[in-house]
Amino acid sequence: GILKREMFYGQENKYDSLDELEQAIRKYINDYNTERTKDKLKGLIPIEYRNKSLTA
């Protein structure tokens, strides 16, 4: 739901092709998992939180 809300709804005409949309989705997912800190995850990015949980 977050992905659709942040990069699709209201921006349907922003992408000229499915390939362009696919590239934007891949970039969004990568950025979301590797750069965006989350308060719910104690200020960590999702990958850091997952790795920390697996080693604990």
PDB file of N, CA, C and O in Angstrom:
ATOM      1  N   GLY A   1       0.802  -1.188   0.000  1.00  0.00           N
ATOM      2  CA  GLY A   1       0.000   0.000   0.000  1.00  0.00           C
ATOM      3  C   GLY A   1       0.854   1.264   0.000  1.00  0.00           C
ATOM      4  O   GLY A   1       0.508   2.250  -0.651  1.00  0.00           O
ATOM      5  N   ILE A   2       1.970   1.235   0.730  1.00  0.00           N
ATOM      6  CA  ILE A   2       2.823   2.425   0.799  1.00  0.00           C
ATOM      7  C   ILE A   2       3.397   2.731  -0.579  1.00  0.00           C
ATOM      8  O   ILE A   2       3.414   3.885  -1.007  1.00  0.00           O
ATOM      9  N   LEU A   3       3.863   1.708  -1.267  1.00  0.00           N
ATOM     10  CA  LEU A   3       4.437   1.896  -2.603  1.00  0.00           C
ATOM     11  C   LEU A   3       3.409   2.530  -3.529  1.00  0.00           C
ATOM     12  O   LEU A   3       3.724   3.500  -4.218  1.00  0.00           O
ATOM     13  N   LYS A   4       2.195   2.009  -3.560  1.00  0.00           N
ATOM     14  CA  LYS A   4       1.171   2.557  -4.438  1.00  0.00           C
ATOM     15  C   LYS A   4       0.844   3.992  -4.067  1.00  0.00           C
ATOM     16  O   LYS A   4       0.691   4.843  -4.943  1.00  0.00           O
ATOM     17  N   ARG A   5       0.736   4.263  -2.784  1.00  0.00           N
ATOM     18  CA  ARG A   5       0.380   5.611  -2.338  1.00  0.00           C
ATOM     19  C   ARG A   5       1.481   6.613  -2.676  1.00  0.00           C
ATOM     20  O   ARG A   5       1.192   7.733  -3.098  1.00  0.00           O
ATOM     21  N   GLU A   6       2.733   6.218  -2.494  1.00  0.00           N
ATOM     22  CA  GLU A   6       3.829   7.166  -2.681  1.00  0.00           C
ATOM     23  C   GLU A   6       4.271   7.345  -4.125  1.00  0.00           C
ATOM     24  O   GLU A   6       4.781   8.406  -4.483  1.00  0.00           O
ATOM     25  N   MET A   7       4.086   6.333  -4.956  1.00  0.00           N
ATOM     26  CA  MET A   7       4.598   6.515  -6.316  1.00  0.00           C
ATOM     27  C   MET A   7       3.632   6.201  -7.446  1.00  0.00           C
ATOM     28  O   MET A   7       4.022   6.256  -8.612  1.00  0.00           O
ATOM     29  N   PHE A   8       2.387   5.875  -7.135  1.00  0.00           N
ATOM     30  CA  PHE A   8       1.485   5.586  -8.251  1.00  0.00           C
ATOM     31  C   PHE A   8       0.224   6.439  -8.238  1.00  0.00           C
ATOM     32  O   PHE A   8      -0.055   7.132  -9.216  1.00  0.00           O
ATOM     33  N   TYR A   9      -0.542   6.406  -7.156  1.00  0.00           N
ATOM     34  CA  TYR A   9      -1.806   7.150  -7.134  1.00  0.00           C
ATOM     35  C   TYR A   9      -1.577   8.626  -7.421  1.00  0.00           C
ATOM     36  O   TYR A   9      -0.785   9.289  -6.752  1.00  0.00           O
ATOM     37  N   GLY A  10      -2.281   9.126  -8.425  1.00  0.00           N
ATOM     38  CA  GLY A  10      -2.137  10.519  -8.822  1.00  0.00           C
ATOM     39  C   GLY A  10      -0.983  10.768  -9.769  1.00  0.00           C
ATOM     40  O   GLY A  10      -0.794  11.890 -10.240  1.00  0.00           O
ATOM     41  N   GLN A  11      -0.206   9.731 -10.052  1.00  0.00           N
ATOM     42  CA  GLN A  11       0.962   9.874 -10.927  1.00  0.00           C
ATOM     43  C   GLN A  11       0.920   8.865 -12.067  1.00  0.00           C
ATOM     44  O   GLN A  11       1.947   8.546 -12.666  1.00  0.00           O
ATOM     45  N   GLU A  12      -0.265   8.373 -12.357  1.00  0.00           N
ATOM     46  CA  GLU A  12      -0.398   7.323 -13.357  1.00  0.00           C
ATOM     47  C   GLU A  12       0.201   7.688 -14.712  1.00  0.00           C
ATOM     48  O   GLU A  12       0.685   6.812 -15.429  1.00  0.00           O
ATOM     49  N   ASN A  13       0.175   8.952 -15.065  1.00  0.00           N
ATOM     50  CA  ASN A  13       0.679   9.391 -16.372  1.00  0.00           C
ATOM     51  C   ASN A  13       2.162   9.748 -16.345  1.00  0.00           C
ATOM     52  O   ASN A  13       2.712  10.171 -17.362  1.00  0.00           O
ATOM     53  N   LYS A  14       2.803   9.586 -15.218  1.00  0.00           N
ATOM     54  CA  LYS A  14       4.206   9.947 -15.071  1.00  0.00           C
ATOM     55  C   LYS A  14       5.129   9.010 -15.849  1.00  0.00           C
ATOM     56  O   LYS A  14       6.209   9.419 -16.275  1.00  0.00           O
ATOM     57  N   TYR A  15       4.718   7.777 -16.032  1.00  0.00           N
ATOM     58  CA  TYR A  15       5.562   6.760 -16.663  1.00  0.00           C
ATOM     59  C   TYR A  15       5.118   6.524 -18.099  1.00  0.00           C
ATOM     60  O   TYR A  15       3.941   6.287 -18.369  1.00  0.00           O
ATOM     61  N   ASP A  16       6.082   6.593 -19.018  1.00  0.00           N
ATOM     62  CA  ASP A  16       5.771   6.455 -20.435  1.00  0.00           C
ATOM     63  C   ASP A  16       5.627   5.011 -20.879  1.00  0.00           C
ATOM     64  O   ASP A  16       5.003   4.739 -21.905  1.00  0.00           O
ATOM     65  N   SER A  17       6.197   4.077 -20.118  1.00  0.00           N
ATOM     66  CA  SER A  17       6.118   2.671 -20.509  1.00  0.00           C
ATOM     67  C   SER A  17       6.146   1.790 -19.264  1.00  0.00           C
ATOM     68  O   SER A  17       6.452   2.256 -18.166  1.00  0.00           O
ATOM     69  N   LEU A  18       5.826   0.527 -19.449  1.00  0.00           N
ATOM     70  CA  LEU A  18       5.888  -0.430 -18.345  1.00  0.00           C
ATOM     71  C   LEU A  18       7.318  -0.622 -17.867  1.00  0.00           C
ATOM     72  O   LEU A  18       7.560  -0.815 -16.676  1.00  0.00           O
ATOM     73  N   ASP A  19       8.266  -0.568 -18.798  1.00  0.00           N
ATOM     74  CA  ASP A  19       9.679  -0.698 -18.411  1.00  0.00           C
ATOM     75  C   ASP A  19      10.100   0.441 -17.487  1.00  0.00           C
ATOM     76  O   ASP A  19      10.811   0.221 -16.507  1.00  0.00           O
ATOM     77  N   GLU A  20       9.665   1.643 -17.798  1.00  0.00           N
ATOM     78  CA  GLU A  20       9.992   2.806 -16.970  1.00  0.00           C
ATOM     79  C   GLU A  20       9.363   2.661 -15.580  1.00  0.00           C
ATOM     80  O   GLU A  20       9.999   2.976 -14.575  1.00  0.00           O
ATOM     81  N   LEU A  21       8.123   2.188 -15.525  1.00  0.00           N
ATOM     82  CA  LEU A  21       7.458   1.951 -14.251  1.00  0.00           C
ATOM     83  C   LEU A  21       8.182   0.863 -13.460  1.00  0.00           C
ATOM     84  O   LEU A  21       8.382   0.995 -12.252  1.00  0.00           O
ATOM     85  N   GLU A  22       8.573  -0.206 -14.140  1.00  0.00           N
ATOM     86  CA  GLU A  22       9.285  -1.302 -13.470  1.00  0.00           C
ATOM     87  C   GLU A  22      10.608  -0.819 -12.876  1.00  0.00           C
ATOM     88  O   GLU A  22      10.944  -1.174 -11.746  1.00  0.00           O
ATOM     89  N   GLN A  23      11.350  -0.024 -13.618  1.00  0.00           N
ATOM     90  CA  GLN A  23      12.619   0.519 -13.108  1.00  0.00           C
ATOM     91  C   GLN A  23      12.379   1.401 -11.888  1.00  0.00           C
ATOM     92  O   GLN A  23      13.137   1.341 -10.920  1.00  0.00           O
ATOM     93  N   ALA A  24      11.333   2.214 -11.930  1.00  0.00           N
ATOM     94  CA  ALA A  24      11.016   3.091 -10.803  1.00  0.00           C
ATOM     95  C   ALA A  24      10.634   2.268  -9.573  1.00  0.00           C
ATOM     96  O   ALA A  24      11.011   2.618  -8.455  1.00  0.00           O
ATOM     97  N   ILE A  25       9.891   1.180  -9.766  1.00  0.00           N
ATOM     98  CA  ILE A  25       9.494   0.311  -8.654  1.00  0.00           C
ATOM     99  C   ILE A  25      10.718  -0.363  -8.060  1.00  0.00           C
ATOM    100  O   ILE A  25      10.852  -0.423  -6.838  1.00  0.00           O
ATOM    101  N   ARG A  26      11.608  -0.870  -8.893  1.00  0.00           N
ATOM    102  CA  ARG A  26      12.827  -1.513  -8.387  1.00  0.00           C
ATOM    103  C   ARG A  26      13.681  -0.524  -7.580  1.00  0.00           C
ATOM    104  O   ARG A  26      14.206  -0.877  -6.524  1.00  0.00           O
ATOM    105  N   LYS A  27      13.817   0.700  -8.072  1.00  0.00           N
ATOM    106  CA  LYS A  27      14.584   1.717  -7.350  1.00  0.00           C
ATOM    107  C   LYS A  27      13.912   2.045  -6.021  1.00  0.00           C
ATOM    108  O   LYS A  27      14.587   2.167  -4.999  1.00  0.00           O
ATOM    109  N   TYR A  28      12.596   2.187  -6.028  1.00  0.00           N
ATOM    110  CA  TYR A  28      11.852   2.492  -4.808  1.00  0.00           C
ATOM    111  C   TYR A  28      12.063   1.390  -3.765  1.00  0.00           C
ATOM    112  O   TYR A  28      12.345   1.689  -2.605  1.00  0.00           O
ATOM    113  N   ILE A  29      11.930   0.131  -4.161  1.00  0.00           N
ATOM    114  CA  ILE A  29      12.087  -0.987  -3.228  1.00  0.00           C
ATOM    115  C   ILE A  29      13.504  -1.020  -2.672  1.00  0.00           C
ATOM    116  O   ILE A  29      13.698  -1.231  -1.475  1.00  0.00           O
ATOM    117  N   ASN A  30      14.492  -0.812  -3.533  1.00  0.00           N
ATOM    118  CA  ASN A  30      15.878  -0.796  -3.067  1.00  0.00           C
ATOM    119  C   ASN A  30      16.099   0.337  -2.059  1.00  0.00           C
ATOM    120  O   ASN A  30      16.680   0.114  -0.997  1.00  0.00           O
ATOM    121  N   ASP A  31      15.644   1.536  -2.383  1.00  0.00           N
ATOM    122  CA  ASP A  31      15.799   2.669  -1.480  1.00  0.00           C
ATOM    123  C   ASP A  31      15.049   2.437  -0.169  1.00  0.00           C
ATOM    124  O   ASP A  31      15.552   2.769   0.904  1.00  0.00           O
ATOM    125  N   TYR A  32      13.858   1.872  -0.258  1.00  0.00           N
ATOM    126  CA  TYR A  32      13.043   1.619   0.927  1.00  0.00           C
ATOM    127  C   TYR A  32      13.753   0.653   1.877  1.00  0.00           C
ATOM    128  O   TYR A  32      13.714   0.835   3.094  1.00  0.00           O
ATOM    129  N   ASN A  33      14.393  -0.362   1.328  1.00  0.00           N
ATOM    130  CA  ASN A  33      15.042  -1.380   2.156  1.00  0.00           C
ATOM    131  C   ASN A  33      16.454  -1.027   2.600  1.00  0.00           C
ATOM    132  O   ASN A  33      16.952  -1.596   3.571  1.00  0.00           O
ATOM    133  N   THR A  34      17.108  -0.099   1.907  1.00  0.00           N
ATOM    134  CA  THR A  34      18.519   0.161   2.214  1.00  0.00           C
ATOM    135  C   THR A  34      18.819   1.573   2.701  1.00  0.00           C
ATOM    136  O   THR A  34      19.937   1.836   3.143  1.00  0.00           O
ATOM    137  N   GLU A  35      17.859   2.487   2.635  1.00  0.00           N
ATOM    138  CA  GLU A  35      18.164   3.869   2.989  1.00  0.00           C
ATOM    139  C   GLU A  35      17.168   4.512   3.943  1.00  0.00           C
ATOM    140  O   GLU A  35      17.505   5.501   4.594  1.00  0.00           O
ATOM    141  N   ARG A  36      15.988   3.998   4.045  1.00  0.00           N
ATOM    142  CA  ARG A  36      14.928   4.646   4.806  1.00  0.00           C
ATOM    143  C   ARG A  36      14.843   4.101   6.226  1.00  0.00           C
ATOM    144  O   ARG A  36      14.534   2.926   6.424  1.00  0.00           O
ATOM    145  N   THR A  37      15.113   4.941   7.205  1.00  0.00           N
ATOM    146  CA  THR A  37      15.006   4.487   8.597  1.00  0.00           C
ATOM    147  C   THR A  37      13.536   4.493   9.007  1.00  0.00           C
ATOM    148  O   THR A  37      12.740   5.297   8.522  1.00  0.00           O
ATOM    149  N   LYS A  38      13.202   3.588   9.901  1.00  0.00           N
ATOM    150  CA  LYS A  38      11.822   3.463  10.372  1.00  0.00           C
ATOM    151  C   LYS A  38      11.803   3.554  11.892  1.00  0.00           C
ATOM    152  O   LYS A  38      12.598   2.894  12.560  1.00  0.00           O
ATOM    153  N   ASP A  39      10.910   4.359  12.441  1.00  0.00           N
ATOM    154  CA  ASP A  39      10.771   4.463  13.890  1.00  0.00           C
ATOM    155  C   ASP A  39      10.365   3.126  14.498  1.00  0.00           C
ATOM    156  O   ASP A  39      10.845   2.753  15.569  1.00  0.00           O
ATOM    157  N   LYS A  40       9.474   2.403  13.807  1.00  0.00           N
ATOM    158  CA  LYS A  40       9.039   1.097  14.311  1.00  0.00           C
ATOM    159  C   LYS A  40      10.196   0.112  14.436  1.00  0.00           C
ATOM    160  O   LYS A  40      10.134  -0.826  15.230  1.00  0.00           O
ATOM    161  N   LEU A  41      11.236   0.323  13.661  1.00  0.00           N
ATOM    162  CA  LEU A  41      12.387  -0.577  13.671  1.00  0.00           C
ATOM    163  C   LEU A  41      13.532   0.022  14.482  1.00  0.00           C
ATOM    164  O   LEU A  41      14.701  -0.269  14.232  1.00  0.00           O
ATOM    165  N   LYS A  42      13.185   0.858  15.449  1.00  0.00           N
ATOM    166  CA  LYS A  42      14.164   1.473  16.358  1.00  0.00           C
ATOM    167  C   LYS A  42      15.196   2.329  15.628  1.00  0.00           C
ATOM    168  O   LYS A  42      16.366   2.365  16.009  1.00  0.00           O
ATOM    169  N   GLY A  43      14.752   3.017  14.572  1.00  0.00           N
ATOM    170  CA  GLY A  43      15.629   3.924  13.839  1.00  0.00           C
ATOM    171  C   GLY A  43      16.559   3.254  12.849  1.00  0.00           C
ATOM    172  O   GLY A  43      17.445   3.902  12.293  1.00  0.00           O
ATOM    173  N   LEU A  44      16.369   1.973  12.625  1.00  0.00           N
ATOM    174  CA  LEU A  44      17.208   1.240  11.677  1.00  0.00           C
ATOM    175  C   LEU A  44      16.514   1.141  10.328  1.00  0.00           C
ATOM    176  O   LEU A  44      15.301   1.325  10.223  1.00  0.00           O
ATOM    177  N   ILE A  45      17.301   0.846   9.295  1.00  0.00           N
ATOM    178  CA  ILE A  45      16.700   0.532   8.008  1.00  0.00           C
ATOM    179  C   ILE A  45      16.269  -0.935   8.056  1.00  0.00           C
ATOM    180  O   ILE A  45      16.821  -1.696   8.851  1.00  0.00           O
ATOM    181  N   PRO A  46      15.307  -1.357   7.239  1.00  0.00           N
ATOM    182  CA  PRO A  46      14.804  -2.723   7.309  1.00  0.00           C
ATOM    183  C   PRO A  46      15.881  -3.817   7.233  1.00  0.00           C
ATOM    184  O   PRO A  46      15.786  -4.809   7.955  1.00  0.00           O
ATOM    185  N   ILE A  47      16.878  -3.665   6.395  1.00  0.00           N
ATOM    186  CA  ILE A  47      17.912  -4.695   6.260  1.00  0.00           C
ATOM    187  C   ILE A  47      18.737  -4.791   7.542  1.00  0.00           C
ATOM    188  O   ILE A  47      19.050  -5.892   7.993  1.00  0.00           O
ATOM    189  N   GLU A  48      19.092  -3.650   8.132  1.00  0.00           N
ATOM    190  CA  GLU A  48      19.851  -3.668   9.390  1.00  0.00           C
ATOM    191  C   GLU A  48      19.041  -4.352  10.492  1.00  0.00           C
ATOM    192  O   GLU A  48      19.571  -5.160  11.255  1.00  0.00           O
ATOM    193  N   TYR A  49      17.756  -4.019  10.565  1.00  0.00           N
ATOM    194  CA  TYR A  49      16.893  -4.606  11.585  1.00  0.00           C
ATOM    195  C   TYR A  49      16.804  -6.122  11.424  1.00  0.00           C
ATOM    196  O   TYR A  49      16.908  -6.867  12.398  1.00  0.00           O
ATOM    197  N   ARG A  50      16.611  -6.565  10.185  1.00  0.00           N
ATOM    198  CA  ARG A  50      16.529  -8.004   9.903  1.00  0.00           C
ATOM    199  C   ARG A  50      17.826  -8.716  10.283  1.00  0.00           C
ATOM    200  O   ARG A  50      17.797  -9.765  10.926  1.00  0.00           O
ATOM    201  N   ASN A  51      18.945  -8.151   9.892  1.00  0.00           N
ATOM    202  CA  ASN A  51      20.249  -8.758  10.208  1.00  0.00           C
ATOM    203  C   ASN A  51      20.481  -8.804  11.713  1.00  0.00           C
ATOM    204  O   ASN A  51      20.983  -9.797  12.239  1.00  0.00           O
ATOM    205  N   LYS A  52      20.115  -7.728  12.404  1.00  0.00           N
ATOM    206  CA  LYS A  52      20.284  -7.680  13.846  1.00  0.00           C
ATOM    207  C   LYS A  52      19.386  -8.717  14.529  1.00  0.00           C
ATOM    208  O   LYS A  52      19.798  -9.348  15.502  1.00  0.00           O
ATOM    209  N   SER A  53      18.182  -8.893  14.028  1.00  0.00           N
ATOM    210  CA  SER A  53      17.254  -9.871  14.596  1.00  0.00           C
ATOM    211  C   SER A  53      17.756 -11.296  14.395  1.00  0.00           C
ATOM    212  O   SER A  53      17.576 -12.149  15.265  1.00  0.00           O
ATOM    213  N   LEU A  54      18.375 -11.552  13.266  1.00  0.00           N
ATOM    214  CA  LEU A  54      18.868 -12.905  12.965  1.00  0.00           C
ATOM    215  C   LEU A  54      20.091 -13.267  13.806  1.00  0.00           C
ATOM    216  O   LEU A  54      20.307 -14.441  14.110  1.00  0.00           O
ATOM    217  N   THR A  55      20.889 -12.272  14.182  1.00  0.00           N
ATOM    218  CA  THR A  55      22.098 -12.564  14.944  1.00  0.00           C
ATOM    219  C   THR A  55      21.852 -12.569  16.445  1.00  0.00           C
ATOM    220  O   THR A  55      22.699 -13.030  17.211  1.00  0.00           O
ATOM    221  N   ALA A  56      20.700 -12.062  16.873  1.00  0.00           N
ATOM    222  CA  ALA A  56      20.408 -12.000  18.317  1.00  0.00           C
ATOM    223  C   ALA A  56      19.953 -13.343  18.850  1.00  0.00           C
ATOM    224  O   ALA A  56      19.667 -13.470  20.041  1.00  0.00           O
TER     225      ALA A  56
END
